[in-house]
Amino acid sequence: MAKRPTAKYDFKAFGQAIKVARTERKESRKKVSDEMYISPRYLANIENKGQQPSLQIFYELVTRYDISVDQFFFPNKSAEKDTQRRQLDTLLDSMSEKGIRVVTATAKEIAEVEAEDR
C-alpha cells in the first residue's frame, strides 16, 4: 500500500510558544525535562527546531503552560481563548479577591484610555 502524500505540520511556532512560556515561568529546560521524564535535548529540539513531539508530550506541554492549540492548528480562525488569555485566566485563578479588584480596576482604566484613543 502506498503512503498517502501529506504536508507535514511545522511545529516551530509551537516550540517557540513553549520556550517563551517556560522562560517566563523561569523554569530551566533540565527541570522541565526531569519532571516530564524526557531528555533536555528532546525539549530543546521541540523548542528550537520545531521537532514534532509525541502526542503525550504535546498534551503535557500545552496543559503545563496553558497554551491554546487553536492558534497553531487554525491560524485564520479566531480562537475562543488564545494562549495569553488562558495564561491570564490561570494567573487570575491564583489571585486573592484583593488582587482581582486591583486587576479589574486596572483593566477598566485601560479600556477607558483605549476608548478615548478611538
C-alpha positions as CSV (number, residue, x, y, z in Angstrom):
1,M,0.0,0.0,0.0
2,A,1.4,3.4,-1.0
3,K,1.9,6.1,1.7
4,R,-0.6,8.9,1.5
5,P,1.1,12.2,0.5
6,T,0.5,14.8,3.1
7,A,2.2,18.1,4.0
8,K,4.0,17.8,7.3
9,Y,2.9,20.2,10.0
10,D,5.6,22.7,11.0
11,F,5.9,22.7,14.9
12,K,8.3,25.7,15.0
13,A,5.7,28.2,16.2
14,F,4.5,25.7,18.9
15,G,8.1,25.2,20.0
16,Q,8.6,28.9,20.3
17,A,5.4,29.3,22.4
18,I,6.6,26.5,24.7
19,K,10.0,28.2,25.1
20,V,8.5,31.6,25.9
21,A,6.1,30.1,28.4
22,R,8.9,28.1,30.1
23,T,11.3,31.0,30.3
24,E,8.5,33.3,31.6
25,R,8.0,30.9,34.4
26,K,11.8,30.8,35.0
27,E,11.8,27.1,34.5
28,S,15.0,25.5,33.3
29,R,14.9,23.0,30.4
30,K,16.5,20.5,32.8
31,K,13.8,21.0,35.4
32,V,11.0,20.5,32.9
33,S,12.7,17.5,31.3
34,D,13.2,15.8,34.6
35,E,9.6,16.4,35.7
36,M,8.3,15.1,32.3
37,Y,10.8,12.2,32.1
38,I,12.2,13.3,28.7
39,S,15.7,14.3,27.7
40,P,16.6,18.0,27.7
41,R,17.8,17.6,24.1
42,Y,14.3,16.4,23.1
43,L,12.8,19.5,24.7
44,A,15.4,21.7,23.1
45,N,14.6,20.2,19.7
46,I,10.9,20.9,20.2
47,E,11.6,24.5,21.2
48,N,14.3,25.4,18.8
49,K,13.9,23.2,15.7
50,G,10.2,22.5,15.7
51,Q,10.6,18.8,16.2
52,Q,7.3,17.0,16.3
53,P,6.6,15.9,19.9
54,S,4.7,12.7,20.7
55,L,1.0,13.2,21.3
56,Q,1.5,12.6,25.0
57,I,4.4,15.2,25.3
58,F,2.4,17.6,23.2
59,Y,-0.6,17.3,25.6
60,E,1.6,17.6,28.7
61,L,3.3,20.8,27.4
62,V,0.1,22.5,26.3
63,T,-1.6,21.7,29.7
64,R,1.5,22.6,31.7
65,Y,1.8,26.1,30.1
66,D,-1.9,26.8,29.3
67,I,-1.2,27.0,25.6
68,S,-4.1,27.3,23.2
69,V,-3.5,24.9,20.3
70,D,-6.2,26.6,18.2
71,Q,-3.8,29.4,17.3
72,F,-1.4,26.8,15.7
73,F,-3.9,24.5,14.0
74,F,-6.4,27.1,12.9
75,P,-4.4,30.3,12.5
76,N,-7.0,32.1,10.3
77,K,-9.8,31.4,12.8
78,S,-10.5,33.5,15.9
79,A,-9.9,31.2,18.9
80,E,-12.3,31.3,21.8
81,K,-9.3,31.9,24.1
82,D,-5.8,32.3,22.8
83,T,-2.7,31.4,24.8
84,Q,-2.4,34.8,26.5
85,R,-6.0,34.7,27.7
86,R,-5.6,31.2,29.0
87,Q,-2.4,32.2,30.9
88,L,-4.2,35.3,32.3
89,D,-7.0,33.1,33.5
90,T,-4.5,30.9,35.3
91,L,-3.0,33.9,37.0
92,L,-6.4,35.3,37.9
93,D,-7.4,31.9,39.4
94,S,-4.4,32.1,41.7
95,M,-5.2,35.6,43.0
96,S,-6.9,36.7,46.1
97,E,-10.1,38.9,45.9
98,K,-7.9,41.9,46.7
99,G,-5.7,41.1,43.7
100,I,-8.8,40.6,41.5
101,R,-10.1,44.1,42.5
102,V,-6.7,45.6,41.5
103,V,-6.6,43.9,38.2
104,T,-10.3,44.8,37.5
105,A,-9.7,48.5,38.2
106,T,-6.6,48.4,36.0
107,A,-8.4,46.8,33.2
108,K,-11.3,49.3,33.4
109,E,-8.8,52.2,33.2
110,I,-7.0,50.7,30.2
111,A,-10.4,50.2,28.5
112,E,-11.3,53.9,29.1
113,V,-7.9,55.1,27.8
114,E,-8.3,52.9,24.7
115,A,-11.8,54.2,24.1
116,E,-10.6,57.8,24.2
117,D,-7.9,56.9,21.6
118,R,-10.5,55.7,19.1
